[in-house]
């Protein structure tokens, strides 16, 4: 599910402005779907840069019922898709350089 489908399912029209409710909706979507999309993919869906997505992921809305309901809806629409797990093959292995051999 992409961001436009999410907005359609909840009946919300994102006008692209920095209105506080727009930011809350985008932040809820970004936090719920971050395990499934890269920062660039999320940004492309919302018409924002990856830096804006990082900002959304850092935002906190303590006891904000609008944000909490948007996040709950995003998680329900996400469904029972399990979060991707890293397996041994996908973990990047870096080489350890022996600095004593460099001199």
MIDREN-541111 format. One line per field, with one value per atom (N, C-alpha, C): residue in one letter; residue number from 1; z, x, y. Coordinates in steps of 0.1 Angstrom, whole numbers. Each point is the difference from the previous one (the first is absolute). Example, Ala and Ser with C-alpha at 12.3 -4.5 7.8 and 13.67 -1.06 7.14 Angstrom:
residues 2
type: c(A | A | A | S | S | S)
seq: c(1 | 1 | 1 | 2 | 2 | 2)
pz: c(78 | 0 | 0 | -7 | 0 | 8)
px: c(132 | -9 | 9 | -4 | 9 | -8)
py: c(-57 | 12 | 12 | 11 | 11 | 11)
//
This chain:
residues 103
type: c(X | X | X | X | X | X | X | X | X | X | X | X | X | X | X | X | X | X | X | X | X | X | X | X | X | X | X | X | X | X | X | X | X | X | X | X | X | X | X | X | X | X | X | X | X | X | X | X | X | X | X | X | X | X | X | X | X | X | X | X | X | X | X | X | X | X | X | X | X | X | X | X | X | X | X | X | X | X | X | X | X | X | X | X | X | X | X | X | X | X | X | X | X | X | X | X | X | X | X | X | X | X | X | X | X | X | X | X | X | X | X | X | X | X | X | X | X | X | X | X | X | X | X | X | X | X | X | X | X | X | X | X | X | X | X | X | X | X | X | X | X | X | X | X | X | X | X | X | X | X | X | X | X | X | X | X | X | X | X | X | X | X | X | X | X | X | X | X | X | X | X | X | X | X | X | X | X | X | X | X | X | X | X | X | X | X | X | X | X | X | X | X | X | X | X | X | X | X | X | X | X | X | X | X | X | X | X | X | X | X | X | X | X | X | X | X | X | X | X | X | X | X | X | X | X | X | X | X | X | X | X | X | X | X | X | X | X | X | X | X | X | X | X | X | X | X | X | X | X | X | X | X | X | X | X | X | X | X | X | X | X | X | X | X | X | X | X | X | X | X | X | X | X | X | X | X | X | X | X | X | X | X | X | X | X | X | X | X | X | X | X | X | X | X | X | X | X | X | X | X | X | X | X | X | X | X | X | X | X)
seq: c(1 | 1 | 1 | 2 | 2 | 2 | 3 | 3 | 3 | 4 | 4 | 4 | 5 | 5 | 5 | 6 | 6 | 6 | 7 | 7 | 7 | 8 | 8 | 8 | 9 | 9 | 9 | 10 | 10 | 10 | 11 | 11 | 11 | 12 | 12 | 12 | 13 | 13 | 13 | 14 | 14 | 14 | 15 | 15 | 15 | 16 | 16 | 16 | 17 | 17 | 17 | 18 | 18 | 18 | 19 | 19 | 19 | 20 | 20 | 20 | 21 | 21 | 21 | 22 | 22 | 22 | 23 | 23 | 23 | 24 | 24 | 24 | 25 | 25 | 25 | 26 | 26 | 26 | 27 | 27 | 27 | 28 | 28 | 28 | 29 | 29 | 29 | 30 | 30 | 30 | 31 | 31 | 31 | 32 | 32 | 32 | 33 | 33 | 33 | 34 | 34 | 34 | 35 | 35 | 35 | 36 | 36 | 36 | 37 | 37 | 37 | 38 | 38 | 38 | 39 | 39 | 39 | 40 | 40 | 40 | 41 | 41 | 41 | 42 | 42 | 42 | 43 | 43 | 43 | 44 | 44 | 44 | 45 | 45 | 45 | 46 | 46 | 46 | 47 | 47 | 47 | 48 | 48 | 48 | 49 | 49 | 49 | 50 | 50 | 50 | 51 | 51 | 51 | 52 | 52 | 52 | 53 | 53 | 53 | 54 | 54 | 54 | 55 | 55 | 55 | 56 | 56 | 56 | 57 | 57 | 57 | 58 | 58 | 58 | 59 | 59 | 59 | 60 | 60 | 60 | 61 | 61 | 61 | 62 | 62 | 62 | 63 | 63 | 63 | 64 | 64 | 64 | 65 | 65 | 65 | 66 | 66 | 66 | 67 | 67 | 67 | 68 | 68 | 68 | 69 | 69 | 69 | 70 | 70 | 70 | 71 | 71 | 71 | 72 | 72 | 72 | 73 | 73 | 73 | 74 | 74 | 74 | 75 | 75 | 75 | 76 | 76 | 76 | 77 | 77 | 77 | 78 | 78 | 78 | 79 | 79 | 79 | 80 | 80 | 80 | 81 | 81 | 81 | 82 | 82 | 82 | 83 | 83 | 83 | 84 | 84 | 84 | 85 | 85 | 85 | 86 | 86 | 86 | 87 | 87 | 87 | 88 | 88 | 88 | 89 | 89 | 89 | 90 | 90 | 90 | 91 | 91 | 91 | 92 | 92 | 92 | 93 | 93 | 93 | 94 | 94 | 94 | 95 | 95 | 95 | 96 | 96 | 96 | 97 | 97 | 97 | 98 | 98 | 98 | 99 | 99 | 99 | 100 | 100 | 100 | 101 | 101 | 101 | 102 | 102 | 102 | 103 | 103 | 103)
pz: c(0 | 0 | 0 | -9 | -1 | 8 | 0 | 8 | -6 | -13 | -5 | 3 | -1 | 4 | 15 | 8 | 15 | 2 | -7 | 2 | -5 | -11 | -5 | 10 | 6 | 9 | 13 | 4 | 12 | -3 | -13 | -4 | 3 | -2 | 3 | -13 | -2 | -11 | 4 | -4 | 4 | -11 | 4 | -10 | -1 | 6 | -2 | 9 | 8 | 9 | 13 | 8 | 12 | 12 | -3 | 11 | 10 | 12 | 11 | -2 | -4 | -3 | -11 | -11 | -11 | 5 | 8 | 5 | 8 | 8 | 9 | -9 | -10 | -9 | -7 | -5 | -7 | 10 | 12 | 10 | 4 | 1 | 4 | -11 | -13 | -11 | -1 | 2 | -1 | 11 | 12 | 11 | -2 | -5 | -2 | -11 | -11 | -12 | -2 | 9 | -1 | -2 | 7 | -2 | -15 | -7 | -13 | -12 | 3 | -11 | 5 | -10 | 3 | 3 | 5 | 2 | -13 | -11 | -13 | -5 | 2 | -5 | 7 | 13 | 8 | -4 | -2 | -4 | -14 | -9 | -14 | 1 | 8 | 2 | 5 | 9 | 6 | -6 | -10 | -7 | 9 | 8 | 10 | -2 | 6 | -1 | 11 | -1 | 10 | 14 | 0 | 12 | 7 | -7 | 6 | 7 | -7 | 6 | 13 | 0 | 13 | 11 | -4 | 10 | 5 | -9 | 4 | 10 | -3 | 9 | 14 | 1 | 13 | 8 | -7 | 7 | 11 | 11 | 11 | 2 | 1 | 3 | 13 | 12 | 12 | 2 | 2 | 3 | -10 | -12 | -11 | -6 | 2 | -5 | -15 | -7 | -14 | -6 | 5 | -5 | 4 | 12 | 5 | -9 | -3 | -9 | -14 | -5 | -13 | -1 | 11 | 0 | 2 | 8 | 2 | -13 | -8 | -13 | -10 | 1 | -9 | 3 | 13 | 3 | -4 | 2 | -4 | -15 | -8 | -14 | -5 | 7 | -3 | 1 | 9 | 2 | 7 | -2 | 7 | -7 | -8 | -7 | 10 | 1 | 10 | -5 | 10 | -3 | -6 | -10 | -6 | 10 | 0 | 9 | -8 | 5 | -6 | 2 | -11 | 1 | -2 | 2 | 0 | -14 | -11 | -13 | -3 | 6 | -3 | 9 | 10 | 8 | -7 | -1 | -6 | 9 | -6 | 8 | -4 | 9 | -3 | 4 | -8 | 3 | 11 | 8 | 10 | -6 | 0 | -5 | 11 | -3 | 10 | -2 | 9 | -1 | 1 | 6 | 2 | -13 | -10 | -13 | -9 | 4 | -9 | 1 | 10 | 2 | -7)
px: c(8 | -8 | 9 | -3 | 8 | -7 | 6 | -6 | -13 | -2 | -12 | -12 | 3 | -10 | -4 | 11 | -3 | -9 | 3 | -9 | -14 | -1 | -14 | -7 | 6 | -6 | -5 | 7 | -4 | -8 | -2 | -9 | 7 | 13 | 7 | 6 | -1 | 6 | 12 | 12 | 12 | 3 | -1 | 2 | 15 | 9 | 14 | 6 | -9 | 4 | 6 | 6 | 6 | -10 | -12 | -10 | 3 | -3 | 4 | -7 | -12 | -7 | 6 | 4 | 7 | 13 | 8 | 12 | -2 | -11 | -3 | -3 | -8 | -4 | 12 | 9 | 12 | 9 | 2 | 8 | -5 | -13 | -6 | 2 | -1 | 2 | 15 | 9 | 14 | 4 | -5 | 4 | -5 | -13 | -6 | 6 | 4 | 5 | 15 | 7 | 15 | 7 | -5 | 7 | -1 | -9 | -3 | 5 | 3 | 5 | 12 | 8 | 12 | -4 | 9 | -3 | -3 | 7 | -3 | -13 | -4 | -13 | -12 | 2 | -10 | -1 | 11 | 0 | -6 | 3 | -6 | -15 | -5 | -15 | -7 | 7 | -6 | 4 | 9 | 5 | 9 | 8 | 9 | 14 | 10 | 14 | 2 | 10 | 3 | 3 | 6 | 2 | -12 | -11 | -13 | -5 | 2 | -5 | 7 | 13 | 8 | -6 | -3 | -7 | -13 | -8 | -13 | 2 | 10 | 3 | 5 | 5 | 5 | -11 | -11 | -10 | -7 | -3 | -8 | -13 | -11 | -12 | -6 | 4 | -5 | -14 | -8 | -14 | -8 | 3 | -7 | -10 | -12 | -10 | -1 | 2 | -1 | 12 | 12 | 11 | -1 | -4 | -1 | -11 | -11 | -10 | 6 | 7 | 6 | 10 | 8 | 10 | -6 | -11 | -7 | -6 | -6 | -6 | 11 | 11 | 11 | 5 | 1 | 4 | -10 | -13 | -11 | 0 | 2 | 0 | 13 | 10 | 13 | -3 | -9 | -5 | 10 | 0 | 8 | 13 | 4 | 13 | 11 | 8 | 10 | 11 | 7 | 11 | 11 | 7 | 11 | 11 | 5 | 11 | 13 | 11 | 12 | 5 | 4 | 6 | 15 | 7 | 14 | 6 | -8 | 5 | -1 | -10 | -2 | 8 | 7 | 8 | 13 | 4 | 13 | 11 | 10 | 11 | 12 | 6 | 11 | 13 | 10 | 13 | 7 | 8 | 8 | 14 | 4 | 14 | 10 | 10 | 11 | 10 | -1 | 7 | 15 | 4 | 15 | 7 | -8 | 6 | 1 | -6 | 0 | 12 | 8 | 12 | 12)
py: c(-12 | 12 | 12 | 10 | 12 | 11 | 12 | 11 | 5 | 0 | 5 | -10 | -13 | -10 | 2 | 2 | 2 | 12 | 11 | 12 | -3 | -7 | -3 | -9 | -10 | -9 | 7 | 10 | 7 | 12 | 3 | 11 | 14 | 1 | 12 | 6 | 13 | 6 | 8 | -4 | 6 | 11 | 13 | 11 | 4 | -8 | 3 | 11 | 6 | 11 | -5 | 9 | -4 | 2 | -2 | 1 | -12 | 3 | -9 | -14 | -1 | -12 | -8 | 7 | -6 | -7 | 7 | -5 | -12 | 0 | -12 | -12 | 2 | -11 | -6 | 9 | -4 | -8 | 5 | -6 | -14 | -1 | -13 | -10 | 4 | -9 | -4 | 10 | -3 | -10 | 2 | -9 | -14 | -1 | -13 | -8 | 7 | -7 | 1 | 6 | 1 | -14 | -10 | -13 | -6 | 5 | -5 | 8 | 13 | 9 | 7 | 3 | 8 | 15 | 8 | 14 | 7 | -4 | 7 | -4 | -13 | -5 | 7 | 1 | 7 | 15 | 6 | 14 | 2 | -9 | 1 | -1 | -9 | -2 | 13 | 7 | 11 | 13 | 0 | 12 | 8 | -7 | 6 | -6 | 6 | -6 | -10 | -8 | -9 | 6 | 12 | 8 | 3 | 3 | 3 | -13 | -11 | -13 | -2 | 2 | -2 | 9 | 13 | 9 | -6 | -5 | -6 | -12 | -8 | -11 | 4 | 12 | 5 | 7 | 4 | 8 | -9 | 7 | -6 | 8 | -8 | 7 | -7 | 4 | -6 | 3 | -10 | 1 | 8 | 0 | 6 | -10 | 2 | -10 | -1 | 11 | 0 | -8 | 2 | -8 | -14 | -3 | -14 | -8 | 7 | -7 | -2 | 10 | -2 | -11 | -1 | -10 | -14 | -1 | -13 | -4 | 9 | -3 | -5 | 7 | -4 | -14 | -3 | -14 | -10 | 3 | -9 | -2 | 11 | -2 | -7 | 1 | -7 | -15 | -4 | -14 | -8 | -12 | -10 | -3 | 9 | -2 | 1 | -11 | 1 | 9 | 6 | 9 | -8 | 5 | -7 | -3 | -12 | -4 | -2 | 5 | -2 | -14 | -6 | -13 | 1 | -11 | 0 | 4 | -3 | 3 | 15 | 7 | 14 | 9 | -5 | 9 | 2 | 13 | 3 | -3 | -7 | -4 | 9 | 6 | 9 | -7 | 4 | -6 | 8 | -7 | 6 | 2 | 12 | 3 | -1 | -7 | -1 | 12 | 9 | 13 | -2 | -11 | -2 | -3 | -5 | -3 | 12 | 11 | 12 | 8 | -2 | 9 | -6)
//
